[in-house]
């Protein structure tokens, strides 16, 4: 999924070339940003896109845990804003990118087969843990 995401988000980051919050203004961040992060565009958030995409996939694989998984996907993106690495609109658009990616992958036969194998593997792991 990461490779597919890079194909979508990298051109957008280059086109919009939005400076990150900690680059545009002096902010304290949760982490010491690597130089590559400072040089990378803020919009859209790749972390939010990937976090939301995984949340959507996992929520479908484990519907009984969907609420917690989706909440975690949202929190993952929000943490990027709290830590001064993205603006809220970066994260919101990142989630849209993640949802579009999942939608596209669900239409792909190979991805459907991968998803089915993943669901079976998860079911086996949960059964083994319970047993």
C-alpha positions as CSV (number, residue, x, y, z in Angstrom):
1,X,0.0,0.0,0.0
2,X,2.9,2.3,0.7
3,X,4.2,2.2,-2.9
4,X,0.7,3.0,-4.2
5,X,0.4,5.9,-1.8
6,X,3.8,7.3,-2.9
7,X,2.6,7.4,-6.5
8,X,-0.3,9.6,-5.5
9,X,1.1,11.8,-2.8
10,X,4.6,12.5,-4.0
11,X,3.5,14.5,-7.1
12,X,1.0,16.4,-4.9
13,X,3.6,17.3,-2.3
14,X,5.9,18.6,-5.1
15,X,3.2,20.5,-6.8
16,X,1.8,22.3,-3.7
17,X,5.2,22.5,-2.0
18,X,3.6,23.7,1.2
19,X,6.2,24.3,4.0
20,X,5.6,22.4,7.2
21,X,4.4,24.4,10.2
22,X,7.8,24.1,12.0
23,X,9.5,25.5,8.9
24,X,7.1,28.3,8.2
25,X,7.2,29.6,11.8
26,X,9.2,28.8,15.0
27,X,7.3,26.0,16.7
28,X,8.3,23.5,19.3
29,X,7.8,20.0,17.9
30,X,7.3,16.6,19.6
31,X,10.4,15.2,17.9
32,X,13.5,16.7,16.4
33,X,12.6,16.8,12.7
34,X,15.1,15.3,10.3
35,X,16.4,17.6,7.6
36,X,14.6,15.5,5.0
37,X,11.3,16.2,6.8
38,X,11.9,19.9,6.7
39,X,12.6,19.7,3.0
40,X,9.5,17.6,2.3
41,X,6.1,19.3,1.6
42,X,3.4,19.3,4.2
43,X,0.4,18.9,2.0
44,X,-1.1,16.3,1.9
45,X,0.0,14.3,4.9
46,X,1.4,11.0,3.8
47,X,1.3,9.7,7.4
48,X,-2.4,10.6,7.7
49,X,-3.1,9.0,4.4
50,X,-1.4,5.7,5.3
51,X,-2.8,5.7,8.8
52,X,-6.3,6.2,7.6
53,X,-5.9,3.6,4.8
54,X,-4.7,1.0,7.2
55,X,-7.5,1.9,9.6
56,X,-10.1,1.4,6.9
57,X,-8.6,-2.0,5.8
58,X,-8.2,-3.3,9.3
59,X,-11.7,-2.1,10.3
60,X,-13.1,-4.1,7.4
61,X,-11.1,-7.2,8.4
62,X,-12.1,-6.9,12.0
63,X,-15.6,-5.3,12.1
64,X,-16.0,-6.0,15.8
65,X,-13.0,-3.7,16.4
66,X,-13.9,-1.1,13.7
67,X,-14.7,1.7,16.1
68,X,-11.4,1.5,17.9
69,X,-9.4,1.0,14.7
70,X,-11.0,4.0,13.0
71,X,-10.5,6.1,16.1
72,X,-6.9,5.2,16.1
73,X,-6.6,6.1,12.4
74,X,-8.0,9.5,13.1
75,X,-5.7,10.0,16.2
76,X,-2.7,9.0,14.2
77,X,-3.3,11.8,11.7
78,X,-4.2,14.3,14.5
79,X,-0.9,13.5,16.2
80,X,0.9,15.0,13.2
81,X,-0.9,18.3,13.9
82,X,-0.3,18.2,17.6
83,X,3.4,17.6,17.1
84,X,3.7,20.6,14.7
85,X,4.5,18.5,11.6
86,X,1.3,19.3,9.6
87,X,-1.6,21.7,9.4
88,X,-5.1,20.3,9.9
89,X,-5.9,20.6,6.2
90,X,-2.8,18.5,5.4
91,X,-4.2,15.7,7.6
92,X,-7.8,16.1,6.3
93,X,-6.6,15.8,2.7
94,X,-4.3,12.9,3.6
95,X,-7.4,11.0,4.9
96,X,-9.1,11.7,1.6
97,X,-6.1,10.3,-0.2
98,X,-6.0,7.3,2.0
99,X,-9.7,6.6,1.4
100,X,-9.3,7.0,-2.3
101,X,-6.4,4.6,-2.3
102,X,-8.4,1.9,-0.4
103,X,-11.3,2.4,-2.8
104,X,-9.0,1.9,-5.8
105,X,-7.3,-1.1,-4.2
106,X,-10.7,-2.7,-3.5
107,X,-11.5,-2.5,-7.2
108,X,-8.3,-4.3,-8.1
109,X,-8.5,-8.2,-8.4
110,X,-5.0,-8.8,-7.1
111,X,-5.6,-6.5,-4.1
112,X,-9.0,-8.3,-3.5
113,X,-7.1,-11.6,-3.4
114,X,-4.5,-10.1,-1.0
115,X,-7.2,-8.8,1.2
116,X,-9.0,-12.2,1.3
117,X,-5.7,-13.9,2.3
118,X,-5.1,-11.2,5.0
119,X,-8.6,-11.7,6.4
120,X,-8.0,-15.5,6.6
121,X,-4.7,-15.0,8.2
122,X,-6.2,-12.7,10.8
123,X,-9.0,-15.1,11.5
124,X,-6.5,-18.0,12.0
125,X,-4.3,-15.8,14.4
126,X,-7.3,-14.8,16.4
127,X,-8.5,-18.4,16.7
128,X,-5.1,-19.6,17.7
129,X,-4.9,-16.8,20.4
130,X,-8.4,-17.7,21.7
131,X,-7.7,-21.4,21.7
